[in-house]
């Protein structure tokens, strides 16, 4: 069986499998539950990845352009349906104006100052990016207007990069710093000074950020591999993906998607633009086993959260390193992004990523709806401000 990365291998297959129908969702009139989770919204159109919730309960989601019909890549849920946010025009894919439009958004995160940040990969269909496409965009939720765009230079985000998820510590520097995982060909962590817009890379190619070469998960009863029609299967290899900050902001947790290991690194080292690679690497800690997870999240009690992709569940890691399953259900297929909200609930998307055509010889096995769920956790979000 050959090895090949997911981001490089799926472009043609996804492009050949365009799905009709706009992205939209419905919210149940009463909250059906399974275990301890409640369904917040059901999506019958394109596939979501990210979710975030503002201090006042506004819910935002995003739909990356991976092959579905995606009329808008960022949305706010209003009356149970996603509406283009902040407007339809900026959501229009436009290769002639990479800086002026959202190309393919992978993550949306509300920061401790209650601003919405939008992480645009600039890489529809994983086809690679050019300057102006990959960007971090701030929206003022009081006015619903874009107030800031931070573009990444090619030496920080090469064309084969894939900026995946982001977390914020607003106590650092003049206006705070952002930490971003790169799950593309240049696995590592990107650091952004929000005051100046300057960015730099850390842990590029470090073993803790790379996929596990021996990793072969079993999801929904079969080995999870890239299975092109007419070709032999290849291993699924995706590096640094999930990211979360400790409650005190001293450590950044991260994990490759193709792995069952959890690592952390000192944020002081990451945030120092003059630190050497060796100095940053010296602060990395191997925290041992964790379930195969996509996104990670943390709360103000020092606990971590993730989805167990092999067991259709959501887990919590306690400060002492022990794990507890919070919810498990056959509908929790590929828990992607998690977000702790001020309402003391954990929100999560379940988007059936493993059922996409590249993993099933070109056949799309996804069965709508995709889900947005939430569950009570008796904790709030990490607020580093």
FINU-779271 format. One record per atom (N, C-alpha, C): x, y, z; residue in one letter. Coordinates in pm, whole numbers, padded with zeros to 5 digits, always signed. Example, Ala and Ser with C-alpha at 12.3 -4.5 7.8 and 13.67 -1.06 7.14 Angstrom:
<pts>
+01319-00569+00780a
+01230-00450+00780a
+01320-00330+00780a
+01285-00225+00708s
+01367-00106+00714s
+01290+00003+00787s
</pts>
This chain:
<pts>
+00084-00119+00000x
+00000+00000+00000x
+00087+00124+00000x
+00061+00216-00090x
+00141+00335-00102x
+00098+00439+00002x
+00190+00535+00024x
+00159+00644+00114x
+00147+00774+00034x
+00047+00851+00070x
+00030+00981+00005x
-00053+01069+00097x
-00026+01199+00097x
-00099+01287+00186x
-00241+01310+00137x
-00332+01332+00232x
-00472+01356+00199x
-00488+01484+00117x
-00421+01592+00157x
-00443+01719+00092x
-00401+01715-00054x
-00297+01639-00086x
-00253+01632-00224x
-00329+01530-00306x
-00391+01433-00241x
-00448+01321-00313x
-00594+01338-00350x
-00665+01429-00283x
-00810+01432-00298x
-00861+01534-00398x
-00777+01621-00446x
-00824+01731-00528x
-00906+01685-00648x
-00849+01595-00727x
-00918+01553-00849x
-01048+01480-00817x
-01045+01396-00714x
-01164+01319-00681x
-01276+01408-00631x
-01243+01509-00550x
-01345+01599-00499x
-01400+01686-00612x
-01313+01732-00698x
-01358+01816-00808x
-01453+01742-00900x
-01436+01612-00910x
-01521+01532-00999x
-01654+01496-00935x
-01672+01534-00808x
-01793+01494-00736x
-01864+01618-00684x
-01906+01707-00771x
-01981+01825-00731x
-02119+01785-00683x
-02158+01841-00571x
-02288+01808-00513x
-02383+01925-00531x
-02502+01900-00575x
-02599+02006-00599x
-02663+02048-00468x
-02712+02173-00468x
-02788+02220-00354x
-02709+02314-00267x
-02770+02426-00224x
-02701+02522-00139x
-02688+02472+00003x
-02600+02538+00078x
-02583+02503+00219x
-02696+02564+00300x
-02766+02483+00377x
-02866+02537+00468x
-02889+02438+00579x
-02958+02481+00680x
-02979+02396+00797x
-03118+02418+00851x
-03164+02324+00930x
-03288+02342+01003x
-03261+02313+01149x
-03332+02380+01235x
-03317+02360+01378x
-03441+02293+01431x
-03428+02189+01515x
-03546+02118+01564x
-03629+02207+01655x
-03759+02190+01651x
-03847+02268+01737x
-03833+02224+01882x
-03805+02099+01904x
-03771+02053+02037x
-03635+01986+02028x
-03561+01985+02136x
-03422+01941+02130x
-03406+01792+02146x
-03400+01713+02036x
-03374+01570+02050x
-03236+01546+02105x
-03223+01453+02194x
-03094+01426+02253x
-03057+01280+02237x
-02929+01253+02239x
-02878+01117+02241x
-02758+01118+02333x
-02765+01044+02443x
-02665+01059+02546x
-02686+01195+02612x
-02582+01280+02607x
-02593+01410+02670x
-02591+01524+02569x
-02600+01496+02441x
-02593+01606+02345x
-02730+01639+02288x
-02742+01763+02243x
-02864+01813+02180x
-02830+01859+02039x
-02915+01828+01943x
-02895+01874+01806x
-02937+02021+01797x
-02844+02107+01757x
-02870+02250+01741x
-02919+02279+01600x
-02858+02216+01499x
-02896+02240+01360x
-02861+02119+01276x
-02938+02102+01169x
-02912+01997+01070x
-02885+02064+00936x
-02777+02023+00871x
-02736+02084+00745x
-02766+01987+00630x
-02844+02035+00534x
-02887+01951+00422x
-02816+01986+00291x
-02727+02083+00296x
-02654+02122+00176x
-02509+02082+00184x
-02419+02180+00176x
-02276+02151+00177x
-02228+02119+00318x
-02109+02064+00325x
-02055+02006+00446x
-01983+02112+00531x
-02020+02126+00659x
-01953+02223+00745x
-01827+02166+00808x
-01738+02255+00850x
-01627+02214+00935x
-01631+02292+01066x
-01609+02424+01060x
-01593+02503+01181x
-01722+02554+01241x
-01716+02581+01372x
-01826+02643+01445x
-01768+02727+01557x
-01832+02839+01586x
-01794+02923+01699x
-01917+03000+01745x
-01917+03042+01872x
-02033+03108+01932x
-01987+03235+02001x
-02054+03346+01975x
-02017+03473+02036x
-02065+03481+02180x
-02019+03583+02247x
-02057+03604+02387x
-02208+03619+02403x
-02274+03669+02298x
-02419+03692+02304x
-02498+03581+02237x
-02432+03469+02208x
-02503+03352+02159x
-02520+03343+02009x
-02455+03430+01934x
-02461+03420+01788x
-02373+03303+01742x
-02424+03221+01653x
-02354+03100+01609x
-02307+03120+01465x
-02178+03094+01443x
-02120+03106+01309x
-02062+02970+01268x
-02075+02939+01140x
-02023+02815+01085x
-01954+02846+00953x
-01879+02748+00903x
-01816+02767+00772x
-01822+02639+00691x
-01815+02657+00560x
-01822+02546+00465x
-01704+02558+00368x
-01599+02479+00384x
-01485+02489+00291x
-01525+02442+00151x
-01458+02497+00053x
-01487+02459-00086x
-01402+02338-00123x
-01455+02222-00090x
-01388+02094-00114x
-01453+02015-00228x
-01552+02071-00295x
-01619+01999-00403x
-01768+02009-00398x
-01826+02037-00281x
-01969+02062-00272x
-02002+02195-00340x
-02130+02216-00366x
-02177+02345-00413x
-02182+02436-00290x
-02090+02532-00284x
-02079+02619-00166x
-02104+02763-00208x
-02229+02812-00197x
-02258+02950-00236x
-02195+03051-00143x
-02173+03014-00016x
-02102+03101+00078x
-02024+03011+00173x
-01903+03055+00204x
-01812+02971+00283x
-01813+03008+00431x
-01874+03122+00466x
-01894+03162+00606x
-02040+03201+00624x
-02099+03159+00736x
-02240+03188+00758x
-02267+03210+00906x
-02373+03286+00932x
-02430+03294+01066x
-02561+03218+01066x
-02586+03141+01170x
-02714+03072+01181x
-02819+03170+01230x
-02921+03188+01150x
-03032+03275+01187x
-03162+03197+01170x
-03235+03183+01280x
-03359+03106+01279x
-03335+02965+01223x
-03219+02910+01258x
-03189+02773+01220x
-03131+02755+01082x
-03114+02864+01005x
-03059+02853+00871x
-02934+02939+00856x
-02833+02891+00784x
-02713+02971+00764x
-02736+03079+00659x
-02689+03199+00692x
-02699+03314+00603x
-02557+03365+00579x
-02524+03397+00455x
-02389+03443+00422x
-02345+03555+00515x
-02221+03543+00568x
-02173+03641+00664x
-02030+03681+00632x
-01993+03810+00644x
-02084+03919+00677x
-02176+03961+00564x
-02146+03918+00441x
-02237+03943+00329x
-02206+03844+00218x
-02292+03841+00118x
-02277+03744+00009x
-02159+03777-00082x
-02131+03906-00103x
-02027+03944-00197x
-01889+03897-00153x
-01853+03917-00027x
-01720+03876+00018x
-01707+03724+00018x
-01819+03652+00022x
-01818+03507+00018x
-01811+03450-00122x
-01817+03536-00221x
-01812+03489-00360x
-01669+03452-00396x
-01649+03327-00437x
-01516+03284-00477x
-01474+03360-00602x
-01355+03420-00595x
-01309+03502-00707x
-01157+03491-00716x
-01111+03409-00807x
-00967+03386-00822x
-00895+03510-00873x
-00968+03606-00929x
-00905+03728-00979x
-00889+03833-00868x
-00948+03808-00753x
-00938+03900-00640x
-00927+03818-00512x
-00811+03755-00495x
-00792+03665-00381x
-00805+03738-00248x
-00753+03860-00242x
-00754+03934-00116x
-00892+03987-00080x
-00975+04010-00180x
-01105+04074-00155x
-01218+03978-00128x
-01194+03847-00142x
-01301+03750-00125x
-01253+03631-00043x
-01347+03565+00024x
-01316+03441+00092x
-01309+03330-00012x
-01195+03262-00020x
-01178+03157-00120x
-01229+03022-00068x
-01180+02981+00047x
-01225+02854+00108x
-01189+02859+00256x
-01287+02886+00339x
-01264+02906+00481x
-01271+02772+00554x
-01171+02749+00637x
-01160+02624+00712x
-01202+02640+00857x
-01193+02762+00911x
-01218+02780+01054x
-01273+02919+01082x
-01364+02926+01179x
-01414+03053+01231x
-01402+03047+01384x
-01350+03154+01445x
-01328+03155+01590x
-01359+03293+01645x
-01443+03300+01748x
-01466+03424+01821x
-01360+03435+01930x
-01289+03549+01933x
-01179+03565+02029x
-01231+03619+02162x
-01144+03631+02264x
-01189+03678+02395x
-01245+03820+02395x
-01217+03900+02290x
-01275+04033+02279x
-01406+04032+02203x
-01457+03916+02175x
-01584+03895+02104x
-01581+03947+01960x
-01466+03928+01897x
-01453+03953+01753x
-01452+03819+01681x
-01511+03816+01563x
-01506+03695+01482x
-01383+03700+01392x
-01302+03593+01399x
-01187+03579+01310x
-01215+03465+01212x
-01186+03490+01086x
-01213+03396+00978x
-01079+03354+00917x
-01053+03225+00916x
-00927+03172+00863x
-00952+03115+00724x
-00905+03186+00624x
-00922+03148+00484x
-00797+03074+00437x
-00812+02951+00394x
-00698+02873+00344x
-00646+02927+00212x
-00735+02993+00136x
-00698+03039+00003x
-00676+02926-00095x
-00727+02806-00060x
-00696+02686-00138x
-00820+02601-00165x
-00912+02649-00250x
-01026+02563-00285x
-00978+02432-00346x
-01043+02324-00309x
-01010+02191-00361x
-00865+02151-00330x
-00806+02213-00228x
-00667+02183-00190x
-00570+02203-00307x
-00603+02294-00397x
-00526+02307-00520x
-00402+02395-00505x
-00374+02444-00385x
-00261+02533-00365x
-00307+02677-00356x
-00223+02761-00298x
-00263+02899-00274x
-00158+02996-00326x
-00199+03120-00340x
-00111+03229-00378x
-00133+03345-00281x
-00037+03435-00275x
-00046+03546-00181x
-00179+03622-00198x
-00242+03650-00088x
-00372+03716-00087x
-00485+03621-00059x
-00464+03492-00092x
-00566+03392-00065x
-00568+03350+00081x
-00455+03297+00134x
-00450+03263+00276x
-00449+03390+00362x
-00545+03401+00452x
-00555+03524+00531x
-00635+03501+00658x
-00613+03591+00752x
-00687+03592+00877x
-00766+03722+00879x
-00898+03711+00888x
-00987+03826+00871x
-01068+03848+00998x
-01070+03972+01048x
-01146+04006+01168x
-01275+04078+01130x
-01383+04042+01201x
-01513+04106+01181x
-01561+04160+01316x
-01600+04287+01319x
-01657+04349+01438x
-01803+04304+01449x
-01836+04228+01551x
-01971+04174+01563x
-02073+04280+01603x
-02028+04397+01644x
-02123+04506+01674x
-02174+04570+01547x
-02088+04575+01444x
-02125+04642+01319x
-02137+04545+01203x
-02091+04420+01223x
-02089+04318+01118x
-02006+04363+00998x
-01897+04432+01027x
-01808+04480+00922x
-01667+04424+00941x
-01602+04395+00828x
-01462+04352+00832x
-01376+04469+00875x
-01292+04447+00976x
-01207+04554+01027x
-01059+04529+01005x
-01023+04408+00969x
-00880+04376+00956x
-00861+04256+00865x
-00758+04262+00782x
-00715+04147+00703x
-00564+04132+00721x
-00523+04014+00761x
-00381+03984+00776x
-00344+03880+00671x
-00251+03913+00583x
-00209+03823+00477x
-00076+03758+00515x
-00059+03634+00473x
+00061+03559+00508x
+00158+03558+00390x
+00283+03595+00414x
+00381+03591+00305x
+00412+03446+00268x
+00460+03422+00145x
+00486+03285+00099x
+00586+03209+00183x
+00679+03277+00248x
+00776+03206+00330x
+00713+03154+00460x
+00598+03209+00498x
+00525+03162+00616x
+00417+03062+00576x
+00345+03092+00471x
+00242+03002+00419x
+00274+02971+00273x
+00358+02870+00248x
+00388+02831+00109x
+00261+02783+00037x
+00272+02766-00091x
+00154+02730-00171x
+00094+02596-00131x
+00175+02506-00072x
+00123+02375-00033x
+00076+02371+00112x
+00074+02486+00179x
+00026+02491+00317x
-00127+02482+00321x
-00177+02451+00441x
-00322+02451+00461x
-00350+02499+00603x
-00361+02632+00624x
-00394+02684+00757x
-00527+02625+00805x
-00525+02563+00921x
-00638+02478+00959x
-00725+02535+01071x
-00666+02568+01184x
-00744+02616+01297x
-00661+02716+01375x
-00727+02800+01458x
-00660+02914+01518x
-00710+02936+01661x
-00618+02982+01749x
-00653+03021+01885x
-00581+03153+01918x
-00635+03227+02018x
-00590+03362+02044x
-00552+03383+02191x
-00442+03455+02211x
-00402+03505+02342x
-00385+03655+02327x
-00483+03731+02376x
-00483+03876+02356x
-00398+03949+02459x
-00333+03877+02549x
-00247+03940+02649x
-00106+03962+02596x
-00072+03898+02487x
+00066+03902+02436x
+00084+04018+02338x
+00198+04084+02349x
+00226+04193+02257x
+00130+04309+02279x
+00126+04399+02181x
+00043+04518+02193x
-00106+04488+02176x
-00139+04388+02091x
-00280+04359+02064x
-00312+04211+02066x
-00217+04130+02107x
-00242+03986+02113x
-00173+03910+02003x
-00179+03777+02015x
-00120+03689+01915x
-00215+03576+01882x
-00203+03528+01759x
-00280+03413+01713x
-00186+03297+01685x
-00234+03176+01710x
-00157+03054+01683x
-00241+02967+01590x
-00180+02924+01480x
-00251+02854+01373x
-00180+02724+01340x
-00253+02614+01328x
-00192+02491+01280x
-00190+02490+01127x
-00083+02436+01073x
-00070+02415+00928x
-00072+02265+00905x
-00179+02216+00843x
-00191+02073+00820x
-00159+02035+00677x
-00102+02128+00600x
-00065+02099+00463x
+00074+02038+00453x
+00140+02064+00343x
+00270+02003+00319x
+00379+02055+00410x
+00354+02168+00476x
+00454+02227+00566x
+00403+02222+00708x
+00382+02103+00760x
+00322+02087+00893x
+00398+02167+00998x
+00322+02231+01086x
+00382+02309+01192x
+00281+02405+01251x
+00330+02512+01314x
+00246+02613+01378x
+00288+02750+01325x
+00188+02831+01292x
+00209+02968+01246x
+00171+03063+01360x
+00257+03160+01387x
+00232+03259+01492x
+00210+03395+01427x
+00109+03469+01473x
+00075+03599+01415x
+00070+03705+01525x
+00146+03813+01508x
+00136+03930+01594x
+00022+04015+01540x
-00086+04025+01616x
-00206+04092+01566x
-00187+04243+01552x
-00093+04301+01627x
-00071+04445+01617x
-00004+04483+01487x
+00096+04406+01448x
+00176+04441+01330x
+00138+04360+01206x
+00071+04246+01226x
+00042+04156+01115x
+00159+04067+01079x
+00271+04082+01148x
+00387+03998+01121x
+00356+03853+01162x
+00405+03760+01083x
+00385+03618+01114x
+00513+03541+01094x
+00524+03429+01164x
+00641+03342+01151x
+00601+03198+01179x
+00687+03106+01138x
+00660+02963+01152x
+00737+02905+01269x
+00677+02802+01329x
+00743+02726+01434x
+00712+02577+01415x
+00802+02493+01459x
+00787+02346+01459x
+00767+02288+01320x
+00809+02359+01216x
+00795+02306+01080x
+00875+02177+01066x
+00807+02069+01034x
+00872+01941+01017x
+00911+01872+01146x
+00875+01929+01261x
+00906+01864+01388x
+00826+01735+01400x
+00883+01627+01453x
+00810+01499+01461x
+00673+01510+01527x
+00658+01600+01624x
+00530+01613+01693x
+00420+01670+01605x
+00459+01738+01495x
+00362+01798+01405x
+00335+01714+01281x
+00408+01603+01266x
+00397+01519+01146x
+00302+01403+01169x
+00241+01351+01063x
+00157+01232+01077x
+00239+01111+01119x
+00176+01022+01193x
+00239+00898+01237x
+00247+00802+01118x
+00368+00762+01081x
+00385+00678+00963x
+00323+00540+00979x
+00301+00497+01101x
+00241+00365+01126x
+00091+00374+01152x
+00031+00489+01126x
-00108+00514+01167x
-00206+00457+01065x
-00293+00367+01110x
-00399+00311+01026x
-00525+00297+01111x
-00608+00402+01115x
-00728+00397+01199x
-00837+00311+01136x
-00930+00270+01219x
-01048+00197+01174x
-01170+00282+01208x
-01242+00324+01104x
-01358+00411+01122x
-01479+00346+01054x
-01586+00337+01128x
-01708+00271+01081x
-01678+00131+01025x
-01592+00061+01095x
-01569-00080+01068x
-01470-00113+00959x
-01402-00013+00900x
-01304-00044+00796x
-01180+00043+00811x
-01064-00008+00770x
-00944+00074+00774x
-00964+00201+00692x
-00931+00314+00751x
-00954+00443+00687x
-00834+00477+00601x
-00854+00474+00468x
-00747+00499+00372x
-00803+00576+00254x
-00713+00638+00179x
-00752+00698+00051x
-00763+00585-00050x
-00881+00572-00110x
-00908+00460-00201x
-00957+00513-00336x
-00865+00549-00425x
-00906+00597-00557x
-00964+00484-00640x
-01059+00518-00724x
-01116+00417-00815x
-01008+00368-00910x
-00991+00238-00918x
-00896+00180-01010x
-00752+00181-00965x
-00727+00224-00840x
-00590+00228-00789x
-00585+00163-00651x
-00465+00125-00612x
-00451+00066-00480x
-00464+00173-00373x
-00509+00136-00253x
-00528+00235-00147x
-00395+00290-00097x
-00402+00413-00046x
-00286+00478+00013x
-00320+00522+00154x
-00218+00536+00236x
-00238+00578+00373x
-00286+00723+00379x
-00371+00750+00476x
-00418+00886+00502x
-00317+00954+00593x
-00254+01061+00546x
-00150+01127+00623x
-00174+01277+00629x
-00218+01323+00745x
-00238+01465+00767x
-00174+01503+00900x
-00094+01609+00899x
-00019+01648+01018x
-00095+01742+01108x
-00023+01837+01167x
-00076+01924+01273x
-00212+01982+01235x
-00310+01959+01321x
-00449+01991+01291x
-00517+02053+01412x
-00551+01970+01512x
-00616+02019+01632x
-00527+02113+01711x
-00588+02215+01775x
-00511+02314+01850x
-00597+02368+01963x
-00535+02394+02078x
-00605+02451+02193x
-00503+02514+02286x
-00544+02618+02358x
-00459+02684+02456x
-00495+02640+02596x
-00394+02627+02681x
-00421+02597+02821x
-00493+02715+02886x
-00560+02690+02996x
-00640+02794+03061x
-00554+02912+03106x
-00427+02887+03139x
-00339+02996+03180x
-00258+03053+03064x
-00274+02997+02946x
-00206+03047+02828x
-00059+03011+02818x
-00010+02928+02907x
+00132+02895+02905x
+00168+02785+02805x
+00072+02702+02769x
+00099+02590+02678x
+00000+02591+02563x
+00050+02552+02446x
-00035+02531+02330x
-00041+02382+02303x
-00160+02324+02305x
-00179+02183+02273x
-00204+02169+02124x
-00151+02061+02066x
-00171+02037+01923x
-00155+01888+01896x
-00207+01848+01780x
-00198+01707+01743x
-00214+01691+01594x
-00133+01605+01530x
-00161+01566+01392x
-00295+01493+01385x
-00363+01505+01273x
-00487+01430+01255x
-00458+01281+01243x
-00352+01248+01173x
-00313+01107+01156x
-00222+01066+01271x
-00281+01055+01389x
-00203+01026+01508x
-00296+00999+01625x
-00242+00932+01725x
-00311+00918+01853x
-00222+00973+01966x
-00143+01076+01935x
-00056+01137+02034x
-00095+01284+02052x
-00079+01331+02174x
-00105+01470+02208x
+00027+01534+02252x
+00054+01654+02203x
+00174+01728+02242x
+00137+01869+02286x
+00227+01931+02357x
+00214+02073+02390x
+00350+02139+02377x
+00346+02272+02364x
+00468+02350+02348x
+00449+02480+02426x
+00557+02538+02475x
+00549+02662+02550x
+00511+02778+02458x
+00408+02853+02496x
+00366+02966+02413x
+00469+03080+02421x
+00543+03090+02532x
+00649+03191+02537x
+00751+03169+02426x
+00785+03045+02400x
+00881+03014+02294x
+00823+03041+02157x
+00697+03000+02137x
+00633+03025+02008x
+00625+03174+01977x
+00593+03252+02081x
+00566+03394+02062x
+00692+03479+02048x
+00808+03421+02070x
+00934+03494+02059x
+00986+03483+01916x
+00977+03590+01838x
+01022+03580+01698x
+01171+03557+01684x
+01246+03580+01792x
+01391+03561+01785x
+01436+03425+01837x
+01343+03344+01887x
+01379+03210+01937x
+01421+03122+01820x
+01520+03037+01844x
+01563+02944+01741x
+01469+02823+01737x
+01474+02749+01628x
+01393+02628+01617x
+01426+02531+01729x
+01554+02521+01763x
+01596+02429+01868x
+01542+02472+02003x
+01539+02603+02028x
+01486+02653+02155x
+01338+02627+02168x
+01264+02642+02059x
+01121+02611+02063x
+01099+02462+02081x
+01170+02381+02005x
+01154+02235+02013x
+01186+02182+02152x
+01277+02248+02222x
+01315+02202+02356x
+01202+02213+02456x
+01099+02291+02424x
+00985+02308+02516x
+00869+02214+02483x
+00882+02132+02380x
+00774+02039+02341x
+00764+01926+02443x
+00642+01893+02480x
+00617+01782+02571x
+00523+01682+02504x
+00558+01553+02514x
+00473+01444+02467x
+00379+01408+02582x
+00250+01431+02563x
+00151+01407+02668x
+00084+01272+02656x
+00136+01187+02567x
+00089+01050+02561x
-00031+01029+02470x
-00098+00918+02494x
-00208+00875+02408x
-00328+00968+02418x
-00393+00988+02305x
-00528+01044+02298x
-00599+00976+02183x
-00732+00976+02182x
-00803+00918+02067x
-00774+00995+01939x
-00795+00932+01824x
-00783+01002+01697x
-00887+01113+01693x
-00840+01237+01684x
-00929+01352+01688x
-00896+01447+01575x
-00996+01520+01529x
-00976+01628+01432x
-00946+01755+01510x
-01048+01834+01544x
-01025+01954+01622x
-01004+01926+01770x
-00942+02021+01840x
-00928+02020+01985x
-00988+02148+02040x
-01024+02144+02169x
-01075+02264+02236x
-01042+02254+02384x
-01043+02367+02454x
-01013+02370+02597x
-01114+02457+02670x
-01123+02438+02803x
-01213+02522+02882x
-01136+02592+02994x
-01207+02676+03069x
-01140+02756+03171x
-01110+02678+03298x
-01140+02549+03300x
-01104+02462+03411x
-00982+02375+03380x
-00916+02404+03268x
-00794+02332+03234x
-00817+02197+03170x
-00935+02177+03109x
-00967+02049+03046x
-00966+02061+02895x
-00933+01951+02828x
-00932+01946+02682x
-01047+01862+02631x
-01089+01891+02505x
-01199+01818+02442x
-01159+01780+02300x
-01215+01670+02252x
-01196+01629+02114x
-01298+01523+02077x
-01302+01491+01949x
-01386+01382+01904x
-01303+01257+01888x
-01358+01144+01920x
-01293+01015+01893x
-01351+00965+01761x
-01277+00983+01652x
-01329+00953+01519x
-01352+00804+01498x
-01280+00722+01574x
-01294+00578+01558x
-01411+00521+01638x
-01467+00600+01728x
-01573+00549+01813x
-01695+00642+01820x
-01707+00734+01723x
-01825+00822+01714x
-01858+00884+01849x
-01760+00948+01909x
-01782+01001+02043x
-01707+01132+02064x
-01740+01198+02175x
-01674+01320+02220x
-01615+01292+02357x
-01488+01329+02377x
-01421+01301+02503x
-01373+01429+02570x
-01342+01415+02698x
-01280+01522+02775x
-01154+01468+02844x
-01046+01542+02835x
-00922+01507+02905x
-00910+01597+03027x
-00903+01539+03144x
-00892+01613+03269x
-00748+01658+03293x
-00727+01756+03381x
-00591+01804+03407x
-00493+01696+03453x
-00545+01587+03512x
-00456+01479+03556x
-00424+01379+03446x
-00473+01406+03324x
-00444+01320+03210x
-00542+01207+03188x
-00644+01196+03271x
-00746+01093+03252x
-00851+01140+03153x
-00915+01044+03088x
-01015+01074+02986x
-01153+01027+03029x
-01254+01099+02980x
-01392+01060+03005x
-01472+01080+02876x
-01553+00982+02838x
-01642+00996+02723x
-01766+01074+02765x
-01793+01184+02695x
-01907+01268+02728x
-02031+01234+02647x
-02013+01190+02525x
-02126+01154+02439x
-02078+01055+02334x
-02163+00961+02301x
-02132+00862+02197x
-02260+00823+02127x
-02257+00825+01994x
-02378+00795+01919x
-02342+00766+01774x
-02421+00683+01708x
-02393+00649+01568x
-02404+00770+01476x
-02473+00877+01519x
-02485+00997+01437x
-02365+01091+01451x
-02279+01067+01548x
-02163+01153+01567x
-02049+01104+01478x
-02070+01116+01347x
-01976+01063+01249x
-01878+01174+01209x
-01754+01155+01246x
-01644+01247+01224x
-01674+01382+01291x
-01657+01386+01421x
-01664+01511+01495x
-01546+01597+01452x
-01573+01711+01392x
-01468+01793+01331x
-01421+01903+01426x
-01494+02013+01433x
-01455+02128+01514x
-01536+02134+01642x
-01470+02175+01752x
-01537+02192+01880x
-01514+02335+01929x
-01614+02388+02000x
-01605+02525+02050x
-01677+02536+02183x
-01606+02584+02286x
-01668+02609+02416x
-01725+02751+02415x
-01852+02763+02454x
-01921+02892+02449x
-01949+02946+02588x
-01983+03075+02594x
-02012+03140+02721x
-02137+03085+02788x
-02221+03014+02713x
-02339+02951+02773x
-02306+02821+02844x
-02174+02793+02857x
-02122+02676+02930x
-02164+02546+02863x
-02162+02550+02730x
-02186+02432+02648x
-02069+02414+02552x
-02046+02290+02514x
-01951+02256+02409x
-02029+02230+02281x
-01994+02305+02176x
-02057+02288+02044x
-01963+02207+01955x
-02019+02126+01866x
-01935+02044+01777x
-02008+02015+01647x
-01933+02012+01537x
-01988+01969+01409x
-01955+01822+01386x
-02047+01750+01323x
-02025+01611+01281x
-02058+01605+01133x
-01954+01587+01049x
-01974+01613+00906x
-01947+01494+00814x
-01923+01374+00869x
-01910+01254+00787x
-01795+01263+00686x
-01687+01331+00722x
-01575+01350+00630x
-01523+01217+00577x
-01523+01114+00662x
-01468+00984+00622x
-01549+00916+00514x
-01671+00963+00486x
-01756+00902+00384x
-01743+00970+00248x
-01650+01065+00235x
-01631+01135+00109x
-01580+01039+00000x
-01599+01078-00127x
-01560+00991-00239x
-01415+00945-00240x
-01316+01029-00200x
-01177+00983-00209x
-01147+00860-00125x
-01232+00832-00026x
-01207+00719+00062x
-01288+00595+00025x
-01366+00605-00085x
-01456+00496-00121x
-01464+00478-00273x
-01347+00482-00337x
-01336+00456-00481x
-01427+00546-00564x
-01438+00672-00520x
-01516+00770-00594x
-01663+00777-00557x
-01709+00691-00468x
-01850+00690-00430x
-01871+00777-00306x
-01969+00865-00314x
-02000+00952-00200x
-02099+00880-00109x
-02054+00843+00010x
-02137+00769+00105x
-02197+00858+00212x
-02176+00988+00203x
-02234+01077+00302x
-02387+01074+00294x
-02450+01080+00409x
-02596+01079+00416x
-02640+01199+00499x
-02698+01295+00431x
-02741+01417+00500x
-02860+01386+00592x
-02870+01463+00700x
-02803+01589+00728x
-02671+01571+00803x
-02585+01673+00792x
-02472+01688+00881x
-02524+01760+01006x
-02453+01744+01117x
-02508+01792+01244x
-02420+01897+01311x
-02488+01987+01380x
-02426+02074+01480x
-02491+02038+01613x
-02411+01997+01709x
-02464+01953+01838x
-02400+02035+01950x
-02460+02025+02068x
-02400+02087+02184x
-02430+02002+02307x
-02345+02016+02410x
-02367+01945+02535x
-02317+02030+02650x
-02382+02021+02766x
-02340+02101+02881x
-02210+02050+02940x
-02122+02143+02981x
-01993+02101+03037x
-01960+02171+03168x
-02045+02262+03215x
-02021+02333+03341x
-01885+02403+03341x
-01853+02470+03230x
-01728+02545+03218x
-01744+02644+03104x
-01661+02746+03104x
-01665+02845+02999x
-01541+02840+02912x
-01533+02928+02814x
-01417+02928+02724x
-01294+02988+02791x
-01178+02954+02738x
-01053+03015+02782x
-01054+03162+02737x
-01034+03253+02831x
-01040+03396+02802x
-00907+03461+02836x
-00816+03465+02742x
-00683+03522+02762x
-00684+03665+02711x
-00730+03756+02795x
-00746+03896+02755x
-00712+03987+02872x
</pts>
